[in-house]
Amino acid sequence: MPSTVHVHNKLARLAVKAGGGRVLVRGGRVVAYDAGIAERTVLVEFDSFEQAVAARERAAYQEALVALSGGVEREFRIVEGID
């Protein structure tokens, strides 16, 4: 039986892709400086800030969050980039 985190990761990956996101970083090595915390990081690129917000609010992504059932502590940020 898959773990809750595994189910969440699969649901989240599908929701991000359906929302137009492209995963640039998922996991990997981390070196944190200053007040940073060396935790697992996922970086997703969207064509616009609005598209990222909409993808986060979609029912499919909310379903992925429910799959975690509070099993992890998360920090989620949407940051507008520059050209």
C-alpha positions as CSV (number, residue, x, y, z in Angstrom):
1,M,0.0,0.0,0.0
2,P,1.5,3.4,-0.9
3,S,2.3,5.9,1.8
4,T,0.3,9.0,2.4
5,V,3.3,11.1,1.2
6,H,3.6,9.0,-2.0
7,V,-0.1,9.5,-2.8
8,H,0.2,13.2,-2.1
9,N,3.3,13.5,-4.4
10,K,1.5,11.7,-7.2
11,L,-1.7,13.8,-6.9
12,A,0.3,17.0,-6.6
13,R,2.4,16.2,-9.6
14,L,-0.6,15.6,-11.7
15,A,-2.4,18.7,-10.5
16,V,0.6,20.9,-11.2
17,K,0.9,19.5,-14.7
18,A,-2.8,20.0,-15.4
19,G,-2.5,23.6,-14.1
20,G,0.3,24.3,-16.6
21,G,3.2,24.1,-14.2
22,R,6.7,22.8,-15.0
23,V,8.7,21.2,-12.2
24,L,12.2,22.7,-12.2
25,V,13.5,21.2,-8.9
26,R,12.1,18.3,-6.8
27,G,14.2,17.3,-3.9
28,G,18.0,17.0,-4.4
29,R,20.8,18.3,-2.3
30,V,20.3,21.5,-0.3
31,V,22.8,23.8,1.5
32,A,21.0,26.3,3.6
33,Y,22.6,29.5,4.8
34,D,21.6,32.1,7.4
35,A,18.1,31.4,8.7
36,G,17.4,28.9,5.9
37,I,16.3,25.4,6.6
38,A,17.7,22.5,4.6
39,E,14.5,20.7,3.7
40,R,13.1,19.1,0.6
41,T,12.3,21.8,-1.9
42,V,10.1,21.7,-5.0
43,L,10.3,24.6,-7.5
44,V,7.6,24.9,-10.1
45,E,7.5,27.4,-13.0
46,F,4.2,28.8,-14.4
47,D,3.7,31.2,-17.3
48,S,2.2,33.8,-15.0
49,F,1.7,34.6,-11.3
50,E,-2.1,34.3,-11.8
51,Q,-1.7,30.8,-13.3
52,A,0.3,29.7,-10.3
53,V,-2.4,31.0,-7.9
54,A,-5.1,29.3,-9.9
55,A,-3.3,26.0,-10.0
56,R,-2.9,26.1,-6.2
57,E,-6.6,26.8,-5.7
58,R,-7.8,24.1,-8.1
59,A,-9.7,21.2,-6.7
60,A,-7.1,18.7,-7.9
61,Y,-4.3,20.4,-5.8
62,Q,-6.6,20.7,-2.8
63,E,-7.2,16.9,-3.0
64,A,-3.4,16.4,-2.9
65,L,-3.3,18.5,0.3
66,V,-6.0,16.5,1.9
67,A,-4.1,13.3,1.1
68,L,-1.4,14.4,3.5
69,S,-3.9,14.7,6.4
70,G,-1.5,17.0,8.3
71,G,1.3,14.5,8.0
72,V,3.9,17.1,7.2
73,E,4.7,20.7,7.9
74,R,4.7,22.8,4.7
75,E,5.8,26.2,3.6
76,F,4.2,27.2,0.3
77,R,5.1,30.4,-1.5
78,I,4.1,31.8,-4.9
79,V,6.6,34.3,-6.0
80,E,6.4,36.6,-9.0
81,G,9.5,36.3,-11.2
82,I,11.2,38.8,-13.4
83,D,12.0,38.7,-17.1
